[in-house]
Structure formats: C-alpha cells, structure tokens
C-alpha cells in the first residue's frame, strides 16, 4: 500500500514538473508539422481559406553545425575589465550585455586550413596558366565569381596576381618585426612546411581574414546547394563582445578563460602560451607559437582564447565605444556605402583604421591574456602574433546536434 501511494505521489510530481518546464519553455513547444507541398496554388487550395497553424514550418532546415565549430549559447554577462586596469586606460568599464547564440571555431584558423584558401585563390588568379591547376568551372562560377564581386577586384570579375599579395601571409614579418632577431628559419618554413600545419596562421591582415570568411561561406554554400539544402548564415569575424563572452566560457567576470586568478595550475604547469617573464618565452613549452589545442579548452570547448596568437575581431577600436554601443549584441563598426575605395564590405576603414585585437599571444605578458583587455592593430598591418578564428550566427530551429557539443 505504501509503495502504491509512493508511486502515485511520484507520478503526480513528475506530471506537475513537466507542465512547469513546458510553461518555462525548457521542453520546447512540441514537434513541428512540416509543410508537405511546395506548389503555391496547391497550398492555396488546401488552406481552405485559413492561414498556417503556428507549428507549420517549411521542410529542410535544421541549424547546421560547421566542422570544427562549437555552439556558444545565448546569455547575459558583464563585459569589461575583470581585474585592475594596470595602464589606467579607463576604456573598458564593466557593462552588462546580452549575446545571442552563435558558433565559433574551436581553434584559431591553422596554416593548413588557410593554405587551402590561398591555393584556391592562386588557381583562380592564374586561370590554369603556367601549368597551374584549373578550377572546376561550376566552382568558379558559383564560388569564385561571388568572392570577386564582393571585393570588386576588376570589371571582369577576375582576381589578378597582385590581389594574392593582399591575402597571402606576410612571412617576412618573422625577420623584420623584431630587431636583431634570427627569424629566417620561421620566415622560410612556418607557413608552407608540414611541420607547422596545425599551428595558427599569422601575418594575415584584417582584410585578408574578411576575404577568407567570404570564401569559406561560398565554399560551404556551393556544396549545400548541390544537395538542395537551404543557405546557411555566413562565416564572419566575431564581434568584440562575442569574443569576450565566448572567451569566458560562462564564467562571469572571469579574469582568464580558465577562471581566476593564476596562469599556472596546481602542478605548476602553464595554462597558455605567452611570455611569463622578461626574456622568458619557453616556460610554457613553446618558444614561438604552439600547435592549436595544445592547452586545455575553456568550459565551452574553445582552445587558445588566451595566448598562442591574438585574434582579429570585427569591431573598430575606439576608446569611447563601450558606453555608446547597445547592450544587446553590441558592435562598433561604423558603415560606409559599398564601393567606397577605402572600405572593405561596409566597414569604414578610412575613418576607423584601427581594428580590435583580443586574447594576447606567445610574445605578450599575462596582462594581455585577460578576457577584459582591449588592444588594436591597423587593418592593413600584419604581425607574427596575430591570427583569427571565424564565427557564425545561430539561426532558428535546432537539429539538436550542436547542443551536445557545448560541454
């Protein structure tokens, strides 16, 4: 009898709990009804004078999870400095903001990933001349033509060889960025040698990172179109707010991606690749950059959000941007009309040439590894300490696969 009463109480509690969760939206609104016909006249006749129910949706769309990306769930956090403002910049006071869900590359873009992009661009620029590879005509038409149009390279929509200099990594920076430094071995081997395939690409301009995002978008859409799938959101650079939110991995006001307040774990091992002391670059195990994912990921599965290489963001760097941007998905990127000679896309690079760089690098002290530290580089300059990773906006209906990868 007691067991029977216990079962009744347990079932009642379960039903009440389910209703409560449903009311809060934690269990979703139920299964969607897929629209069966694509023909407009057929849909008009079958509607019987009514409009669609709220749960009727078009077929063929679940949020696609791009390879090597992880989902960053929506949330609210306090953006800004998480420790003392050492240089007294007063440019990053705390501000509570909300970020919508998005995807981000789990690592920085590697040499091998970026090299595929440069090889495709080179093949398209040479058009098979000088015994170069000739791209598939369909790929040229549906991918490369749109990449060309986006950047208005020429009236005939063809990229010339001079354009390649704008997207190829500036390997000479390994020799000329630092005074009296024997950087020739890195200059010669870093980007092209197989030994560095899984190292982060460096020496890339902000504009080259933008071009990579455009090509990566069209490259994916080309293959989705062949399968009759809907278009995906475009790849892009993360905004500064998205980057900081992702770096903290759900830890509000965390000083570093792994938490507070130290750069070593309990075993004395470094938690990132950076410069721990004057003239000391090797205590973390690597003199220069490290292979991506050499250190522990943060709570959202992102590697190297502190150290290794700093990363380009979409935003223009402006000291007073924090108080003037909105508190929902903020971005400071003033726009100009497309076609302006000094703009890429819609970003006003003439008035705002400085672009935000976040995360610190192998040559930076721990201050630059902090999640709240802001710095910049000019959009047309390169460095052996700056790379990038891509982001993608999260849209609508979920396949469920991306949520499994949050932890």
Legacy VTK file of the C-alpha trace (Angstrom):
# vtk DataFile Version 3.0
C-alpha trace
ASCII
DATASET POLYDATA
POINTS 407 float
0.000 0.000 0.000
2.803 2.345 0.924
4.535 1.528 -2.366
1.336 2.314 -4.287
0.962 5.693 -2.578
4.614 6.440 -3.262
4.152 5.696 -6.969
1.085 7.958 -7.127
2.949 10.817 -5.474
5.963 10.293 -7.765
3.836 10.277 -10.950
1.905 13.357 -9.836
5.148 15.221 -9.119
6.530 14.205 -12.498
3.447 15.498 -14.320
3.464 18.800 -12.419
7.181 19.206 -13.107
6.704 18.547 -16.819
3.929 21.127 -17.022
6.127 23.648 -15.197
9.070 23.062 -17.529
6.792 23.280 -20.573
5.466 26.615 -19.312
9.014 27.907 -18.966
9.840 26.794 -22.474
12.501 24.376 -21.274
10.996 21.429 -23.138
10.142 23.296 -26.312
6.779 23.868 -27.925
6.277 20.407 -29.327
7.025 18.756 -32.657
6.753 20.930 -35.764
4.436 19.997 -38.621
6.331 20.021 -41.899
4.684 21.710 -44.872
4.117 18.956 -47.450
3.639 20.899 -50.667
5.877 23.496 -52.317
3.391 24.418 -55.068
1.717 27.745 -54.260
-1.637 27.010 -55.918
-1.812 23.643 -54.184
-1.179 25.295 -50.826
-3.861 27.925 -51.500
-6.478 25.275 -52.275
-5.564 23.097 -49.308
-5.611 26.039 -46.918
-9.451 26.160 -47.112
-9.330 29.899 -46.561
-7.212 29.649 -43.435
-3.593 30.552 -42.790
-0.966 28.148 -41.455
-1.023 26.972 -37.863
1.797 28.342 -35.722
3.577 24.974 -35.707
3.676 24.506 -39.512
7.143 25.086 -40.967
8.865 24.631 -44.287
10.960 21.456 -44.670
14.708 21.126 -44.990
16.057 23.378 -42.263
17.927 22.380 -39.146
20.786 24.520 -37.894
23.892 23.059 -39.492
26.988 22.655 -37.329
30.074 23.582 -39.391
33.113 21.385 -38.967
35.414 22.386 -36.089
32.871 24.837 -34.669
31.182 24.775 -31.265
27.949 26.440 -30.188
28.125 29.402 -27.841
24.761 29.561 -26.020
22.934 32.856 -25.601
23.317 34.615 -22.292
23.949 37.761 -20.301
27.315 38.717 -18.818
29.302 41.661 -17.522
31.617 42.793 -20.289
34.750 44.698 -19.361
37.802 44.516 -17.158
37.929 41.619 -14.712
40.880 42.926 -12.717
42.839 46.107 -12.091
43.214 48.481 -15.051
47.009 48.410 -14.876
47.779 51.087 -17.523
44.812 53.164 -16.271
43.245 53.271 -19.735
39.654 53.725 -18.478
38.365 52.344 -21.793
36.698 49.130 -20.645
34.418 49.737 -17.703
32.005 46.938 -16.866
28.697 46.841 -18.691
26.012 44.158 -18.545
25.068 42.985 -22.042
23.247 40.103 -23.740
24.679 37.971 -26.529
22.603 35.794 -28.869
23.678 32.238 -29.612
26.360 31.767 -32.259
29.016 29.346 -33.422
32.762 29.860 -33.136
35.777 27.923 -34.377
37.128 25.807 -31.542
40.685 26.810 -32.501
42.361 29.573 -34.421
42.487 29.046 -38.192
45.529 26.889 -38.877
48.175 27.128 -41.566
46.745 24.087 -43.331
43.210 25.484 -43.326
44.330 28.864 -44.611
46.593 27.267 -47.211
43.582 25.629 -48.894
42.130 29.114 -49.270
45.335 30.545 -50.776
45.714 27.589 -53.140
42.169 28.105 -54.447
42.760 31.840 -54.848
46.057 31.225 -56.655
44.470 28.737 -59.047
41.678 31.192 -59.835
44.065 34.107 -60.367
46.271 32.193 -62.824
43.343 30.501 -64.625
45.404 27.396 -65.351
48.325 29.364 -66.851
51.931 28.369 -66.175
50.866 24.759 -65.579
48.670 25.809 -62.653
45.629 23.817 -61.550
42.413 24.741 -63.377
39.421 25.016 -61.049
36.153 23.270 -61.848
34.009 25.652 -63.978
30.969 25.249 -61.705
33.082 26.099 -58.677
34.496 29.158 -60.422
31.028 30.371 -61.381
29.276 29.768 -58.077
32.073 30.474 -55.601
34.962 32.469 -57.003
32.839 34.872 -59.056
30.957 35.927 -55.933
34.144 36.317 -53.930
35.427 38.594 -56.702
32.207 40.598 -56.858
32.252 41.128 -53.120
35.590 42.872 -53.363
35.259 44.435 -56.828
38.648 43.243 -57.980
38.010 44.052 -61.632
35.205 44.603 -64.099
35.581 41.099 -65.497
35.237 39.586 -62.012
38.721 38.057 -62.108
41.282 38.342 -59.357
44.723 39.343 -60.528
48.030 38.148 -59.111
48.527 41.438 -57.239
45.487 40.545 -55.162
47.285 37.445 -53.918
49.765 39.655 -52.099
46.865 41.025 -50.055
45.740 37.636 -48.785
48.963 35.626 -48.510
50.525 35.632 -45.019
53.369 38.109 -44.686
56.114 35.643 -43.773
58.761 38.398 -43.878
57.427 39.632 -40.549
59.314 36.811 -38.855
62.538 38.563 -39.892
61.688 42.260 -39.760
59.209 42.594 -36.886
61.857 42.182 -34.190
65.227 43.932 -34.037
68.311 41.744 -34.497
66.327 38.515 -34.386
67.209 35.351 -36.273
63.774 34.811 -37.730
64.814 33.436 -41.114
64.006 29.783 -40.288
60.454 30.743 -39.275
60.127 33.008 -42.315
61.143 30.164 -44.608
59.203 27.270 -43.090
56.343 28.437 -40.855
53.514 28.759 -43.377
54.478 26.169 -46.008
56.212 23.316 -44.164
54.157 20.286 -42.987
55.742 20.595 -39.546
53.599 23.682 -38.935
50.318 22.516 -40.496
48.445 22.533 -37.190
49.906 25.838 -35.986
47.825 29.039 -36.164
48.226 31.120 -39.301
49.830 34.517 -38.635
50.895 37.512 -40.696
47.335 37.912 -42.016
45.716 41.329 -42.452
42.241 42.076 -41.110
41.059 42.443 -44.710
42.517 39.052 -45.634
40.632 37.465 -42.735
37.455 39.037 -44.102
38.152 37.590 -47.560
38.718 34.162 -46.020
35.298 34.398 -44.353
33.620 35.270 -47.669
35.316 32.400 -49.475
34.543 29.940 -46.655
30.888 30.967 -46.817
30.614 30.448 -50.570
32.674 27.243 -50.393
30.143 25.741 -47.964
27.117 27.078 -49.850
28.376 25.541 -53.093
28.235 22.070 -51.588
24.936 22.665 -49.753
23.329 23.889 -52.972
24.361 20.684 -54.736
22.376 18.776 -52.103
19.357 21.080 -52.375
19.808 22.430 -48.835
18.887 25.964 -47.671
21.583 28.598 -47.323
23.471 28.837 -44.047
24.408 32.016 -42.162
27.679 33.453 -43.407
31.059 32.993 -41.757
32.459 36.197 -40.275
34.828 37.532 -37.668
33.368 37.559 -34.154
32.429 40.898 -32.659
34.477 42.069 -29.709
31.576 41.371 -27.347
31.047 37.874 -28.770
34.736 37.144 -28.452
34.891 38.205 -24.796
31.682 36.359 -23.939
32.985 33.171 -25.593
36.420 33.504 -24.000
34.928 33.467 -20.512
33.070 30.249 -21.231
30.129 31.053 -18.999
32.273 32.326 -16.107
31.051 35.848 -15.448
33.865 38.326 -14.702
36.498 35.597 -15.090
39.976 37.070 -15.428
41.166 34.279 -17.738
39.276 31.712 -19.856
40.047 29.068 -17.236
38.890 31.269 -14.331
40.818 33.174 -11.673
43.434 34.249 -10.809
46.579 32.311 -11.810
48.345 31.400 -15.066
49.626 28.066 -13.700
47.672 25.062 -12.476
48.235 23.241 -9.184
51.066 21.240 -10.763
52.874 24.416 -11.769
52.161 23.964 -15.488
51.382 26.978 -17.655
47.782 27.223 -18.846
48.563 29.169 -22.017
51.350 30.066 -24.436
52.641 33.549 -23.520
55.658 35.423 -22.150
55.744 34.769 -18.390
58.811 36.880 -17.668
61.462 39.180 -19.092
63.292 37.275 -21.818
61.406 34.089 -20.888
59.350 32.615 -23.717
59.794 28.896 -23.074
58.367 28.173 -19.614
55.065 27.262 -21.298
56.786 24.675 -23.510
56.990 26.631 -26.775
59.380 29.369 -27.842
57.089 30.770 -30.537
53.538 29.696 -31.364
52.208 26.297 -30.319
50.068 23.770 -32.220
46.430 24.717 -31.733
44.621 22.954 -28.866
47.879 22.300 -27.001
46.324 23.605 -23.779
43.019 22.874 -22.063
39.827 24.253 -23.596
37.525 26.550 -21.652
34.108 25.406 -20.424
32.577 25.873 -23.886
35.204 23.839 -25.717
37.235 26.749 -27.127
41.012 26.415 -27.235
43.648 29.147 -27.034
41.291 32.006 -26.171
44.251 33.314 -24.180
47.741 33.236 -25.634
49.290 31.485 -28.651
48.163 34.192 -31.098
45.986 37.245 -30.592
42.857 37.373 -32.739
41.198 39.879 -35.052
37.646 40.978 -34.192
35.072 42.693 -36.389
34.940 45.907 -34.350
36.750 49.150 -34.979
38.863 50.144 -31.994
37.528 53.278 -30.349
38.366 54.257 -26.803
34.837 55.506 -26.048
32.910 52.678 -27.715
31.791 50.891 -24.537
29.247 53.489 -23.311
27.794 54.209 -26.767
27.108 50.684 -28.096
23.804 48.972 -27.353
23.557 46.401 -24.569
22.237 43.681 -26.899
24.722 42.155 -29.372
26.884 45.310 -29.412
29.351 46.025 -32.191
31.200 49.233 -33.024
31.765 49.146 -36.771
30.670 52.419 -38.470
29.497 51.849 -42.017
30.008 53.443 -45.422
28.411 52.777 -48.786
29.746 49.733 -50.550
32.111 50.722 -53.309
33.997 53.336 -51.290
37.617 52.987 -52.364
38.816 52.808 -48.766
36.317 50.279 -47.469
36.083 46.519 -47.365
32.482 45.392 -47.302
30.705 48.118 -45.391
33.320 48.902 -42.715
34.602 52.481 -42.751
38.326 51.807 -42.746
39.238 55.367 -43.685
37.816 56.875 -40.518
38.416 53.822 -38.314
41.579 52.031 -39.476
42.284 50.507 -36.055
40.669 47.097 -35.528
40.211 45.303 -32.216
42.646 42.516 -31.341
41.942 40.245 -28.370
43.464 37.391 -26.409
47.188 38.055 -26.216
49.886 35.967 -27.853
53.057 33.957 -27.405
55.088 37.173 -27.066
52.742 39.050 -24.704
52.760 39.286 -20.933
49.856 37.908 -18.881
48.004 41.244 -18.810
47.103 40.829 -22.494
45.759 37.330 -21.841
42.995 38.691 -19.602
39.491 38.421 -21.047
38.844 42.131 -20.466
41.999 43.588 -22.021
41.451 45.587 -25.211
44.099 46.398 -27.800
44.287 47.007 -31.559
46.208 46.781 -34.817
45.694 48.668 -38.075
43.569 46.761 -40.585
46.301 46.704 -43.252
49.166 45.675 -40.984
50.389 42.191 -40.122
52.148 40.552 -37.202
53.631 37.190 -36.309
51.498 37.314 -33.169
48.035 37.882 -34.727
45.722 35.333 -36.311
41.948 34.873 -36.278
39.029 32.480 -35.953
35.587 32.572 -37.543
32.105 32.899 -36.092
28.637 32.146 -37.468
25.231 33.379 -36.321
22.881 30.742 -34.887
19.513 30.673 -36.632
16.132 29.273 -35.672
15.346 25.599 -35.488
17.827 23.266 -33.877
18.951 19.868 -35.079
19.957 19.066 -31.514
23.451 18.074 -32.604
25.061 21.399 -31.781
23.843 21.450 -28.165
25.548 18.162 -27.462
28.868 19.807 -28.245
28.616 22.645 -25.716
30.317 20.602 -22.992
LINES 1 408
407 0 1 2 3 4 5 6 7 8 9 10 11 12 13 14 15 16 17 18 19 20 21 22 23 24 25 26 27 28 29 30 31 32 33 34 35 36 37 38 39 40 41 42 43 44 45 46 47 48 49 50 51 52 53 54 55 56 57 58 59 60 61 62 63 64 65 66 67 68 69 70 71 72 73 74 75 76 77 78 79 80 81 82 83 84 85 86 87 88 89 90 91 92 93 94 95 96 97 98 99 100 101 102 103 104 105 106 107 108 109 110 111 112 113 114 115 116 117 118 119 120 121 122 123 124 125 126 127 128 129 130 131 132 133 134 135 136 137 138 139 140 141 142 143 144 145 146 147 148 149 150 151 152 153 154 155 156 157 158 159 160 161 162 163 164 165 166 167 168 169 170 171 172 173 174 175 176 177 178 179 180 181 182 183 184 185 186 187 188 189 190 191 192 193 194 195 196 197 198 199 200 201 202 203 204 205 206 207 208 209 210 211 212 213 214 215 216 217 218 219 220 221 222 223 224 225 226 227 228 229 230 231 232 233 234 235 236 237 238 239 240 241 242 243 244 245 246 247 248 249 250 251 252 253 254 255 256 257 258 259 260 261 262 263 264 265 266 267 268 269 270 271 272 273 274 275 276 277 278 279 280 281 282 283 284 285 286 287 288 289 290 291 292 293 294 295 296 297 298 299 300 301 302 303 304 305 306 307 308 309 310 311 312 313 314 315 316 317 318 319 320 321 322 323 324 325 326 327 328 329 330 331 332 333 334 335 336 337 338 339 340 341 342 343 344 345 346 347 348 349 350 351 352 353 354 355 356 357 358 359 360 361 362 363 364 365 366 367 368 369 370 371 372 373 374 375 376 377 378 379 380 381 382 383 384 385 386 387 388 389 390 391 392 393 394 395 396 397 398 399 400 401 402 403 404 405 406
